[in-house]
Amino acid sequence: MTKHLMQHLYPVIWLDQAAQINDAGMSKFKNSFWYIQISIHIAAYCLIAIGAILIIVSFVLGVVRCRQVSNKKVSGESRDGQISLD
């Protein structure tokens, strides 16, 4: 039954490493990661705000551009400022 199985090495002894830290070291450890976490959140919200501002500005510029083009078509002006008689 086991003659078709490949040879493997299995661990006989398992060693577990552990360490204990005092309260002062733990608070220093938490504070160092707290600043990184807050910085990441601030950067994320700043990027979201910049993206929202860019979307609003592009929308406003698009509306202004469409109004300029439609006003030129209504008044009959061409791109070079001459009036067409079409």
N, C-alpha and C positions, 0 to 999 in steps of 0.2 A: 504494500500500500504506500509506503513512503519512498520507494526506490525511484520514483519520477520527480521527487522534490529536489530543489537545489539546496546546496549547503548554505546555511546562514549562521551568523554569529548573534547570539542573544545575550543581553546583559544579565549577569548573575547578581551583581550588586548595584544598587541605585544610590547615588549620593545626592543629597539635596543641600543646596547652599542657601543660607538665610543670614540676614543681618538685622540688627536692631539699631534704631536711631533715637537719640534723645529728643526732647521737645524743642530745644533751641535749634538743633539741626533740621528738624522737620519744618519748623516755621520758616527758616531761611530757604529751604527747598521749595516750599509752597509759594513764598513771595517771589522767588526768581521765576517760577512758571506763571505766576499770576500776572506779572508785568508783560510777559510774552503773550499771554492769552488776551489781555486787554488791548495790547497793540494790534493784534490780528483783528479783533472786533472793530476797532476804530478804523483801521485801514479798509476793511470790508465795507463799512458804512460810508466812508469817504468815496470809495469807488462806485458804490450804488448811487450816491448823490451826484457824482460827476456824470455818470451814465444818464440819469434822469434829466439833468440840465442839458446835456447834449441832445437828447431826444426832443425836449421842449424847444430848444433853439432851432433845431433842424425843421421842426414842424412849423414854427413861426416864419422862418425864412422861406419855406415852401409855400405857405399861404401868401406871403408878400410877393413872391415871385409869380405865383399864379394870378394874383390881382393885377400886377404890372402887365403881364402878357395879355390878360383879358381886356384891360383898359386900352392897350395899343390896338387890339383887334377891333374894339368897338369904335374907336376914333378914326380908324382907317390908316393909321401910320404904319410904315414899314420899319424895318430895323435901322435904316440909315436916316430916319426922321422925315422922309418924304411922304406925302399923302398919296395913296393909291386911289384910283377911280374905279376899282372893281366892284 
